[in-house]
């Protein structure tokens, strides 16, 4: 599989939370803190689509519930 890069050298296939630049980039992209991103990557792995899904699910569960 060919590696795809976002301008600036960021890998689109894997999130490297050990690289401070990538950590900050992905945290900003997903609108989470670097610590939150590390936690999600630890639980679901470093694939951006899996991380995005987990973050979206978490944020959806935190949003106020509509009155029925």
C-alpha atoms as a printed R data frame, in Angstrom:
   type eleno elety resid chain resno       x      y      z
1  ATOM     1    CA   UNK     A     1   0.000  0.000  0.000
2  ATOM     2    CA   UNK     A     2   1.332  3.354 -0.976
3  ATOM     3    CA   UNK     A     3   1.708  5.902  1.807
4  ATOM     4    CA   UNK     A     4  -0.384  9.007  1.346
5  ATOM     5    CA   UNK     A     5   0.695 12.270  2.873
6  ATOM     6    CA   UNK     A     6  -1.079 15.451  3.778
7  ATOM     7    CA   UNK     A     7   0.949 18.549  2.879
8  ATOM     8    CA   UNK     A     8   3.543 19.114  5.585
9  ATOM     9    CA   UNK     A     9   4.515 15.450  5.853
10 ATOM    10    CA   UNK     A    10   1.534 14.117  7.825
11 ATOM    11    CA   UNK     A    11   0.684 10.488  7.067
12 ATOM    12    CA   UNK     A    12  -3.029 10.008  6.228
13 ATOM    13    CA   UNK     A    13  -2.929  6.252  6.854
14 ATOM    14    CA   UNK     A    14  -1.646  6.187 10.457
15 ATOM    15    CA   UNK     A    15  -1.630  8.621 13.375
16 ATOM    16    CA   UNK     A    16   1.732  8.810 15.105
17 ATOM    17    CA   UNK     A    17   0.973 10.091 18.613
18 ATOM    18    CA   UNK     A    18   4.693  9.845 19.395
19 ATOM    19    CA   UNK     A    19   5.400 12.723 17.005
20 ATOM    20    CA   UNK     A    20   4.392 16.027 18.624
21 ATOM    21    CA   UNK     A    21   3.696 17.723 15.280
22 ATOM    22    CA   UNK     A    22   1.377 14.903 14.156
23 ATOM    23    CA   UNK     A    23  -0.260 14.715 17.567
24 ATOM    24    CA   UNK     A    24  -1.137 18.408 17.470
25 ATOM    25    CA   UNK     A    25  -2.232 18.228 13.816
26 ATOM    26    CA   UNK     A    26  -4.643 15.324 14.371
27 ATOM    27    CA   UNK     A    27  -5.929 16.688 17.687
28 ATOM    28    CA   UNK     A    28  -6.821 19.945 15.952
29 ATOM    29    CA   UNK     A    29  -8.363 18.122 12.978
30 ATOM    30    CA   UNK     A    30 -10.597 16.034 15.291
31 ATOM    31    CA   UNK     A    31 -11.248 18.958 17.673
32 ATOM    32    CA   UNK     A    32  -9.931 17.140 20.747
33 ATOM    33    CA   UNK     A    33  -7.014 17.640 23.104
34 ATOM    34    CA   UNK     A    34  -3.754 15.768 22.477
35 ATOM    35    CA   UNK     A    35  -4.411 13.753 25.650
36 ATOM    36    CA   UNK     A    36  -7.878 12.765 24.428
37 ATOM    37    CA   UNK     A    37  -6.430 11.772 21.051
38 ATOM    38    CA   UNK     A    38  -3.787  9.578 22.691
39 ATOM    39    CA   UNK     A    39  -6.499  7.853 24.709
40 ATOM    40    CA   UNK     A    40  -8.626  7.150 21.645
41 ATOM    41    CA   UNK     A    41  -5.636  5.877 19.641
42 ATOM    42    CA   UNK     A    42  -4.750  3.597 22.550
43 ATOM    43    CA   UNK     A    43  -8.256  2.120 22.548
44 ATOM    44    CA   UNK     A    44  -9.033  1.826 18.801
45 ATOM    45    CA   UNK     A    45  -5.655  1.967 17.081
46 ATOM    46    CA   UNK     A    46  -3.953  4.537 14.885
47 ATOM    47    CA   UNK     A    47  -6.143  4.426 11.771
48 ATOM    48    CA   UNK     A    48  -7.682  7.897 11.276
49 ATOM    49    CA   UNK     A    49 -11.105  6.595 10.188
50 ATOM    50    CA   UNK     A    50 -11.428  4.448 13.330
51 ATOM    51    CA   UNK     A    51 -10.277  7.330 15.513
52 ATOM    52    CA   UNK     A    52 -12.757  9.699 13.849
53 ATOM    53    CA   UNK     A    53 -15.618  7.236 14.344
54 ATOM    54    CA   UNK     A    54 -14.806  6.770 18.012
55 ATOM    55    CA   UNK     A    55 -14.555 10.513 18.630
56 ATOM    56    CA   UNK     A    56 -17.835 11.180 16.805
57 ATOM    57    CA   UNK     A    57 -19.587  8.472 18.811
58 ATOM    58    CA   UNK     A    58 -18.199  9.876 22.056
59 ATOM    59    CA   UNK     A    59 -19.242 13.440 21.185
60 ATOM    60    CA   UNK     A    60 -22.710 12.256 20.135
61 ATOM    61    CA   UNK     A    61 -23.171 10.516 23.490
62 ATOM    62    CA   UNK     A    62 -22.131 13.700 25.318
63 ATOM    63    CA   UNK     A    63 -24.576 15.970 23.507
64 ATOM    64    CA   UNK     A    64 -27.727 16.879 25.441
65 ATOM    65    CA   UNK     A    65 -30.570 14.452 24.815
66 ATOM    66    CA   UNK     A    66 -33.680 15.846 23.181
67 ATOM    67    CA   UNK     A    67 -36.896 15.743 25.170
68 ATOM    68    CA   UNK     A    68 -39.277 13.102 23.886
